[in-house]
Amino acid sequence: MQTKLYVGNLSYETTEDELRDLFSQAGTVSSVALIKDRDSGRSKGFAFVEMSNQSEAEKAIQLFNDQTFGNRPLKVNIARPKEERSFGDRYDDRRGGNNRGGPGGGRNRRNPRGGQRRY
């Protein structure tokens, strides 16, 4: 069974090929996904490396966690499953309900006492 590893604290200049070469020292690398910013295309400084089995993944953690790569100490551990997010959760946080000045409540710049305007 393949095991996915989180690799953090990467230099922004690190490439997928460099990661593949590094992690192949621990075993067979199934895939490498360097995470990039959607707008700029620049690396976000972390990646996911998938090893062919659990023992090779554990070996990679032992070999590379806290080891310097690209003048930075790597953080390597088993990747956690992606948490589900819904659009509604983000929308609620930005649109009131938390006294953030949303419609009908909270304080804001134009009406510092909060609530609806009264004329």
N, C-alpha and C positions, 0 to 999 in steps of 0.2 A: 504494500500500500504506500502511495506517495505521501510525503510529509512536507508541508509548506512552512518555510521559515521566514520570519520577519528580520530584515537586515536594516538597521538604522544608523544614524550619524554618519552617513556617507558624504563624501565630498561632492559638490555639485558637478564636478567634471567627470565623475565615475561613469563608466559605460556598462551596458549589459554584458558585453564580451569580457570585460575585465572581471566582472563578478562571476561569470561562468567559468573562467580560467581559475579563479581563486577557489571557488567551491568545488571544482572538480578534483581538488586535492583530497577531499573528504569522501568522494564517491561520485556516482552518476547523477548529473544535474538534469532534471526533466525539463525545467523551464526557469526563465529569469524574467521578472517584470519590474523594470525600473519605473517608479511612479513619477509622472511629470505633471506640471501645472497645465491645466486645460487651455489657458489663454496665452501664456508665454512659451510653452513647450520646454521650459527649464525644469531640470530635476528638482524634486521636492526634498531630496536627501534621504530617501528610504526606498527599499525594494522588497520584493518577495521572491525567494528562491525555493524551488520545489525539488526536493531530493527524491530518489527512487524508492527509498525505504526508511523506516524509523531509525535503524541503527546508524545509517549514514548521516541522517539529520542530527542525531545526538553527537556524532563524531565532529560534524561541522560546528556545532555549538561549542564543544570543548576546544576545538582548534582556533576558532575565530572570534569568539566573544571577548571583548576588551583588548583585542589585538589591533595594532595600528595598521591602517590601510589608507593610503592617500593622506598621510599626516593627521589622521583622526582615529580615535579608538572606536571600533565597531561595536554595535549592540546587536547580538544575534540571539533569537529565541524562537520557540514554536509560535507560529502565527495563530492569533485568535480568530474565530469565525466573525465574519462581517456582521455588525449589528444592523438590524432593519431600521430604517428611518422613513417617516412618511412626510409628505409635503405639509400636511395639516399641523404637525408638531412645530415645524419651523414658522409657519404662518402665525400660529397662536402666540408664539414668543415675541414676534415683532409687532403684533397688532393688539396691544392692550391686554387686559386680563391680568397683567402683572404690574399695574400702576406705572406703565411706561408711556402714558400719554396717548393711548389709543382712543378710538371713537367713544365719546361719552364718559371718559373717566381719566383719572390721573392728572398729574400736573404737566404743564407744558409752557413754552416760552411766551405764548400770547395770552394765556390765561393762567397765571401762576397759582391761583387758588384751586384749580382743578375743576372738573365737571363741565357742564354745558355753559355756554355764554348766555348771559341774560341781558337784555337791552331795555 
